[in-house]
Amino acid sequence: MHILPANAPGLKDALALPGTKVLMKAGRQVGKIRRALGGGRAALVQDCGLPDERVYEDLSNVPEDVGYFASVIVK
């Protein structure tokens, strides 16, 4: 398992690492992450544990203005 900041340089290389990747603070990076993945093998959780928590099981359903406290889990 790799825990990475979503704005890390070399995101595409990081996504190629073996195992599960967790991209933290992914809010403004959703478009970039979608392009780097090129498919739907990731989920996003916004405001985890808070009353406004949202879970997206497919990144194609995530709005571009997703909040700052968002994490992407990539298999």
DRENBATOR-273983 format. One record per atom (N, C-alpha, C): residue number from 1; residue in three letters; atom name; z negated, x, y. Coordinates in pm, whole numbers, m for minus. Each point is the difference from the previous one (the first is absolute). Example, Ala and Ser with C-alpha at 12.3 -4.5 7.8 and 13.67 -1.06 7.14 Angstrom:
<recs>
@num:1 residuo:ALA atomo:N c3:m780 c1:1319 c2:m569
@num:1 residuo:ALA atomo:CA c3:0 c1:m89 c2:119
@num:1 residuo:ALA atomo:C c3:0 c1:90 c2:120
@num:2 residuo:SER atomo:N c3:72 c1:m35 c2:105
@num:2 residuo:SER atomo:CA c3:m6 c1:82 c2:119
@num:2 residuo:SER atomo:C c3:m73 c1:m77 c2:109
</recs>
This chain:
<recs>
@num:1 residuo:MET atomo:N c3:0 c1:85 c2:m117
@num:1 residuo:MET atomo:CA c3:0 c1:m85 c2:117
@num:1 residuo:MET atomo:C c3:0 c1:90 c2:124
@num:2 residuo:HIS atomo:N c3:85 c1:m37 c2:96
@num:2 residuo:HIS atomo:CA c3:12 c1:76 c2:124
@num:2 residuo:HIS atomo:C c3:m31 c1:m93 c2:117
@num:3 residuo:ILE atomo:N c3:m90 c1:39 c2:86
@num:3 residuo:ILE atomo:CA c3:m33 c1:m77 c2:119
@num:3 residuo:ILE atomo:C c3:55 c1:77 c2:120
@num:4 residuo:LEU atomo:N c3:91 c1:m65 c2:72
@num:4 residuo:LEU atomo:CA c3:74 c1:67 c2:106
@num:4 residuo:LEU atomo:C c3:0 c1:m82 c2:128
@num:5 residuo:PRO atomo:N c3:7 c1:64 c2:116
@num:5 residuo:PRO atomo:CA c3:22 c1:m77 c2:122
@num:5 residuo:PRO atomo:C c3:145 c1:m49 c2:2
@num:6 residuo:ALA atomo:N c3:21 c1:m122 c2:43
@num:6 residuo:ALA atomo:CA c3:135 c1:m57 c2:m2
@num:6 residuo:ALA atomo:C c3:96 c1:73 c2:93
@num:7 residuo:ASN atomo:N c3:m52 c1:67 c2:101
@num:7 residuo:ASN atomo:CA c3:88 c1:71 c2:93
@num:7 residuo:ASN atomo:C c3:14 c1:148 c2:m35
@num:8 residuo:ALA atomo:N c3:m31 c1:36 c2:m123
@num:8 residuo:ALA atomo:CA c3:9 c1:140 c2:m43
@num:8 residuo:ALA atomo:C c3:144 c1:49 c2:6
@num:9 residuo:PRO atomo:N c3:19 c1:124 c2:47
@num:9 residuo:PRO atomo:CA c3:135 c1:56 c2:m7
@num:9 residuo:PRO atomo:C c3:38 c1:18 c2:m147
@num:10 residuo:GLY atomo:N c3:125 c1:m14 c2:m30
@num:10 residuo:GLY atomo:CA c3:44 c1:14 c2:m138
@num:10 residuo:GLY atomo:C c3:m39 c1:m119 c2:m86
@num:11 residuo:LEU atomo:N c3:m1 c1:m118 c2:58
@num:11 residuo:LEU atomo:CA c3:m40 c1:m121 c2:m72
@num:11 residuo:LEU atomo:C c3:84 c1:m20 c2:m125
@num:12 residuo:LYS atomo:N c3:129 c1:21 c2:10
@num:12 residuo:LYS atomo:CA c3:88 c1:m20 c2:m116
@num:12 residuo:LYS atomo:C c3:m39 c1:92 c2:m115
@num:13 residuo:ASP atomo:N c3:m33 c1:126 c2:30
@num:13 residuo:ASP atomo:CA c3:m45 c1:94 c2:m104
@num:13 residuo:ASP atomo:C c3:m134 c1:m44 c2:m58
@num:14 residuo:ALA atomo:N c3:m89 c1:m48 c2:86
@num:14 residuo:ALA atomo:CA c3:m131 c1:m46 c2:m48
@num:14 residuo:ALA atomo:C c3:14 c1:m120 c2:m93
@num:15 residuo:LEU atomo:N c3:95 c1:m87 c2:29
@num:15 residuo:LEU atomo:CA c3:22 c1:m118 c2:m86
@num:15 residuo:LEU atomo:C c3:58 c1:39 c2:m135
@num:16 residuo:ALA atomo:N c3:59 c1:118 c2:m11
@num:16 residuo:ALA atomo:CA c3:56 c1:47 c2:m126
@num:16 residuo:ALA atomo:C c3:m106 c1:62 c2:m92
@num:17 residuo:LEU atomo:N c3:m122 c1:19 c2:52
@num:17 residuo:LEU atomo:CA c3:m107 c1:57 c2:m83
@num:17 residuo:LEU atomo:C c3:m30 c1:m93 c2:m118
@num:18 residuo:PRO atomo:N c3:m45 c1:56 c2:m111
@num:18 residuo:PRO atomo:CA c3:m33 c1:m87 c2:m114
@num:18 residuo:PRO atomo:C c3:m127 c1:m79 c2:28
@num:19 residuo:GLY atomo:N c3:m14 c1:m112 c2:m65
@num:19 residuo:GLY atomo:CA c3:m121 c1:m81 c2:12
@num:19 residuo:GLY atomo:C c3:7 c1:m99 c2:115
@num:20 residuo:THR atomo:N c3:m111 c1:m66 c2:22
@num:20 residuo:THR atomo:CA c3:m12 c1:m101 c2:104
@num:20 residuo:THR atomo:C c3:m27 c1:66 c2:134
@num:21 residuo:LYS atomo:N c3:63 c1:m52 c2:104
@num:21 residuo:LYS atomo:CA c3:m21 c1:48 c2:136
@num:21 residuo:LYS atomo:C c3:m60 c1:m111 c2:84
@num:22 residuo:VAL atomo:N c3:m98 c1:32 c2:83
@num:22 residuo:VAL atomo:CA c3:m59 c1:m95 c2:94
@num:22 residuo:VAL atomo:C c3:27 c1:55 c2:139
@num:23 residuo:LEU atomo:N c3:75 c1:m76 c2:79
@num:23 residuo:LEU atomo:CA c3:35 c1:41 c2:136
@num:23 residuo:LEU atomo:C c3:m92 c1:m76 c2:96
@num:24 residuo:MET atomo:N c3:m82 c1:74 c2:70
@num:24 residuo:MET atomo:CA c3:m100 c1:m58 c2:89
@num:24 residuo:MET atomo:C c3:54 c1:m17 c2:142
@num:25 residuo:LYS atomo:N c3:m54 c1:m100 c2:69
@num:25 residuo:LYS atomo:CA c3:37 c1:m30 c2:140
@num:25 residuo:LYS atomo:C c3:152 c1:m12 c2:13
@num:26 residuo:ALA atomo:N c3:55 c1:m89 c2:m80
@num:26 residuo:ALA atomo:CA c3:146 c1:m12 c2:m13
@num:26 residuo:ALA atomo:C c3:63 c1:m99 c2:96
@num:27 residuo:GLY atomo:N c3:m78 c1:m66 c2:83
@num:27 residuo:GLY atomo:CA c3:51 c1:m107 c2:85
@num:27 residuo:GLY atomo:C c3:132 c1:27 c2:69
@num:28 residuo:ARG atomo:N c3:6 c1:101 c2:85
@num:28 residuo:ARG atomo:CA c3:124 c1:27 c2:75
@num:28 residuo:ARG atomo:C c3:105 c1:73 c2:m83
@num:29 residuo:GLN atomo:N c3:m33 c1:38 c2:m121
@num:29 residuo:GLN atomo:CA c3:90 c1:79 c2:m83
@num:29 residuo:GLN atomo:C c3:71 c1:m83 c2:m107
@num:30 residuo:VAL atomo:N c3:m20 c1:m132 c2:m1
@num:30 residuo:VAL atomo:CA c3:52 c1:m84 c2:m107
@num:30 residuo:VAL atomo:C c3:152 c1:14 c2:m16
@num:31 residuo:GLY atomo:N c3:73 c1:m4 c2:108
@num:31 residuo:GLY atomo:CA c3:146 c1:14 c2:m8
@num:31 residuo:GLY atomo:C c3:40 c1:134 c2:m60
@num:32 residuo:LYS atomo:N c3:m64 c1:105 c2:45
@num:32 residuo:LYS atomo:CA c3:28 c1:136 c2:m50
@num:32 residuo:LYS atomo:C c3:m32 c1:9 c2:m150
@num:33 residuo:ILE atomo:N c3:m111 c1:m58 c2:m40
@num:33 residuo:ILE atomo:CA c3:m40 c1:1 c2:m142
@num:33 residuo:ILE atomo:C c3:100 c1:m78 c2:m84
@num:34 residuo:ARG atomo:N c3:40 c1:m117 c2:48
@num:34 residuo:ARG atomo:CA c3:101 c1:m81 c2:m74
@num:34 residuo:ARG atomo:C c3:128 c1:80 c2:m21
@num:35 residuo:ARG atomo:N c3:46 c1:67 c2:106
@num:35 residuo:ARG atomo:CA c3:124 c1:79 c2:m12
@num:35 residuo:ARG atomo:C c3:m18 c1:116 c2:m97
@num:36 residuo:ALA atomo:N c3:m114 c1:66 c2:5
@num:36 residuo:ALA atomo:CA c3:m25 c1:115 c2:m88
@num:36 residuo:ALA atomo:C c3:m8 c1:m42 c2:m146
@num:37 residuo:LEU atomo:N c3:m54 c1:m119 c2:m26
@num:37 residuo:LEU atomo:CA c3:m13 c1:m48 c2:m138
@num:37 residuo:LEU atomo:C c3:132 c1:m51 c2:m55
@num:38 residuo:GLY atomo:N c3:76 c1:m69 c2:85
@num:38 residuo:GLY atomo:CA c3:127 c1:m55 c2:m44
@num:38 residuo:GLY atomo:C c3:m13 c1:m103 c2:m111
@num:39 residuo:GLY atomo:N c3:m115 c1:m64 c2:m14
@num:39 residuo:GLY atomo:CA c3:m19 c1:m102 c2:m103
@num:39 residuo:GLY atomo:C c3:m136 c1:m65 c2:13
@num:40 residuo:GLY atomo:N c3:m31 c1:m90 c2:m92
@num:40 residuo:GLY atomo:CA c3:m121 c1:m79 c2:11
@num:40 residuo:GLY atomo:C c3:m112 c1:42 c2:m94
@num:41 residuo:ARG atomo:N c3:m29 c1:126 c2:m12
@num:41 residuo:ARG atomo:CA c3:m106 c1:43 c2:m91
@num:41 residuo:ARG atomo:C c3:m131 c1:30 c2:71
@num:42 residuo:ALA atomo:N c3:m29 c1:m77 c2:106
@num:42 residuo:ALA atomo:CA c3:m120 c1:23 c2:78
@num:42 residuo:ALA atomo:C c3:m58 c1:m132 c2:48
@num:43 residuo:ALA atomo:N c3:m129 c1:2 c2:30
@num:43 residuo:ALA atomo:CA c3:m71 c1:m115 c2:56
@num:43 residuo:ALA atomo:C c3:m75 c1:46 c2:123
@num:44 residuo:LEU atomo:N c3:m35 c1:m94 c2:87
@num:44 residuo:LEU atomo:CA c3:m72 c1:33 c2:122
@num:44 residuo:LEU atomo:C c3:m119 c1:m93 c2:14
@num:45 residuo:VAL atomo:N c3:m113 c1:55 c2:42
@num:45 residuo:VAL atomo:CA c3:m119 c1:m78 c2:31
@num:45 residuo:VAL atomo:C c3:m36 c1:27 c2:146
@num:46 residuo:GLN atomo:N c3:m14 c1:m106 c2:75
@num:46 residuo:GLN atomo:CA c3:m35 c1:10 c2:142
@num:46 residuo:GLN atomo:C c3:m142 c1:m52 c2:19
@num:47 residuo:ASP atomo:N c3:m82 c1:71 c2:74
@num:47 residuo:ASP atomo:CA c3:m137 c1:m40 c2:31
@num:47 residuo:ASP atomo:C c3:m81 c1:m30 c2:m126
@num:48 residuo:CYS atomo:N c3:7 c1:89 c2:m95
@num:48 residuo:CYS atomo:CA c3:m68 c1:m17 c2:m128
@num:48 residuo:CYS atomo:C c3:m151 c1:m22 c2:18
@num:49 residuo:GLY atomo:N c3:m50 c1:m106 c2:m61
@num:49 residuo:GLY atomo:CA c3:m142 c1:m31 c2:6
@num:49 residuo:GLY atomo:C c3:m43 c1:m77 c2:124
@num:50 residuo:LEU atomo:N c3:91 c1:m26 c2:90
@num:50 residuo:LEU atomo:CA c3:m30 c1:m74 c2:122
@num:50 residuo:LEU atomo:C c3:47 c1:m145 c2:m13
@num:51 residuo:PRO atomo:N c3:m49 c1:m91 c2:83
@num:51 residuo:PRO atomo:CA c3:39 c1:m141 c2:m10
@num:51 residuo:PRO atomo:C c3:152 c1:m23 c2:11
@num:52 residuo:ASP atomo:N c3:70 c1:86 c2:73
@num:52 residuo:ASP atomo:CA c3:145 c1:m16 c2:19
@num:52 residuo:ASP atomo:C c3:82 c1:79 c2:m101
@num:53 residuo:GLU atomo:N c3:m59 c1:40 c2:m111
@num:53 residuo:GLU atomo:CA c3:70 c1:80 c2:m101
@num:53 residuo:GLU atomo:C c3:131 c1:m68 c2:m43
@num:54 residuo:ARG atomo:N c3:105 c1:82 c2:m11
@num:54 residuo:ARG atomo:CA c3:130 c1:m47 c2:m47
@num:54 residuo:ARG atomo:C c3:48 c1:96 c2:m107
@num:55 residuo:VAL atomo:N c3:58 c1:m52 c2:m106
@num:55 residuo:VAL atomo:CA c3:54 c1:81 c2:m110
@num:55 residuo:VAL atomo:C c3:147 c1:m34 c2:m15
@num:56 residuo:TYR atomo:N c3:83 c1:103 c2:1
@num:56 residuo:TYR atomo:CA c3:145 c1:m16 c2:m20
@num:56 residuo:TYR atomo:C c3:37 c1:77 c2:m126
@num:57 residuo:GLU atomo:N c3:46 c1:m70 c2:m100
@num:57 residuo:GLU atomo:CA c3:34 c1:65 c2:m126
@num:57 residuo:GLU atomo:C c3:138 c1:64 c2:1
@num:58 residuo:ASP atomo:N c3:73 c1:m20 c2:107
@num:58 residuo:ASP atomo:CA c3:134 c1:56 c2:15
@num:58 residuo:ASP atomo:C c3:18 c1:38 c2:146
@num:59 residuo:LEU atomo:N c3:38 c1:122 c2:28
@num:59 residuo:LEU atomo:CA c3:13 c1:45 c2:138
@num:59 residuo:LEU atomo:C c3:109 c1:m74 c2:78
@num:60 residuo:SER atomo:N c3:94 c1:m62 c2:m70
@num:60 residuo:SER atomo:CA c3:104 c1:m73 c2:72
@num:60 residuo:SER atomo:C c3:m56 c1:m123 c2:71
@num:61 residuo:ASN atomo:N c3:m119 c1:m45 c2:m36
@num:61 residuo:ASN atomo:CA c3:m62 c1:m116 c2:64
@num:61 residuo:ASN atomo:C c3:m96 c1:37 c2:113
@num:62 residuo:VAL atomo:N c3:m17 c1:127 c2:26
@num:62 residuo:VAL atomo:CA c3:m95 c1:46 c2:101
@num:62 residuo:VAL atomo:C c3:66 c1:m6 c2:138
@num:63 residuo:PRO atomo:N c3:m66 c1:m65 c2:98
@num:63 residuo:PRO atomo:CA c3:56 c1:m2 c2:135
@num:63 residuo:PRO atomo:C c3:m8 c1:139 c2:65
@num:64 residuo:GLU atomo:N c3:89 c1:27 c2:92
@num:64 residuo:GLU atomo:CA c3:3 c1:130 c2:67
@num:64 residuo:GLU atomo:C c3:m124 c1:24 c2:84
@num:65 residuo:ASP atomo:N c3:m67 c1:m105 c2:45
@num:65 residuo:ASP atomo:CA c3:m116 c1:15 c2:87
@num:65 residuo:ASP atomo:C c3:m133 c1:m6 c2:m77
@num:66 residuo:VAL atomo:N c3:2 c1:46 c2:m125
@num:66 residuo:VAL atomo:CA c3:m122 c1:1 c2:m80
@num:66 residuo:VAL atomo:C c3:m106 c1:86 c2:69
@num:67 residuo:GLY atomo:N c3:m126 c1:m35 c2:m16
@num:67 residuo:GLY atomo:CA c3:m109 c1:68 c2:70
@num:67 residuo:GLY atomo:C c3:m23 c1:144 c2:m43
@num:68 residuo:TYR atomo:N c3:m79 c1:68 c2:82
@num:68 residuo:TYR atomo:CA c3:m30 c1:142 c2:m18
@num:68 residuo:TYR atomo:C c3:m72 c1:27 c2:m133
@num:69 residuo:PHE atomo:N c3:m94 c1:m86 c2:m36
@num:69 residuo:PHE atomo:CA c3:m78 c1:21 c2:m122
@num:69 residuo:PHE atomo:C c3:74 c1:m55 c2:m121
@num:70 residuo:ALA atomo:N c3:109 c1:65 c2:m34
@num:70 residuo:ALA atomo:CA c3:83 c1:m41 c2:m112
@num:70 residuo:ALA atomo:C c3:16 c1:121 c2:m93
@num:71 residuo:SER atomo:N c3:m6 c1:m27 c2:m128
@num:71 residuo:SER atomo:CA c3:19 c1:104 c2:m101
@num:71 residuo:SER atomo:C c3:112 c1:m43 c2:m93
@num:72 residuo:VAL atomo:N c3:86 c1:95 c2:m34
@num:72 residuo:VAL atomo:CA c3:109 c1:m26 c2:m94
@num:72 residuo:VAL atomo:C c3:m32 c1:72 c2:m130
@num:73 residuo:ILE atomo:N c3:13 c1:m72 c2:m109
@num:73 residuo:ILE atomo:CA c3:m23 c1:56 c2:m134
@num:73 residuo:ILE atomo:C c3:135 c1:9 c2:m68
@num:74 residuo:VAL atomo:N c3:36 c1:121 c2:m39
@num:74 residuo:VAL atomo:CA c3:131 c1:25 c2:m60
@num:74 residuo:VAL atomo:C c3:m20 c1:46 c2:m144
@num:75 residuo:LYS atomo:N c3:64 c1:m68 c2:m93
@num:75 residuo:LYS atomo:CA c3:m5 c1:39 c2:m142
@num:75 residuo:LYS atomo:C c3:109 c1:99 c2:m30
</recs>
